[in-house]
Amino acid sequence: MNNKGTKKQKSISPLSVFKRIRDDEIEKRIKELRSGLVKAIPLEQVKRRIEARFHW
């Protein structure tokens, strides 16, 4: 507490906010995959789509 009897607020860094948001998103996506709500796309299929889109 400071001299006025109020608690000093802890500074939150932008990096810690980003990490929390990122971790929450990863957790959500893992749950979706495990529940069957979404299906993973094989890497080779993703690569073919990218190559076709950008004409590589």
SULBEL-V735461 format. One record per pair of residues at least 24 apart in sequence whose ideal C-beta (glycine too) atoms are under 8 Angstrom apart, sorted by the first residue. I is the first residue (numbers start at 1). J is the second residue. Records with the same first field share a line. If there is no record, write none. Layout:
I->J + J
This chain:
none
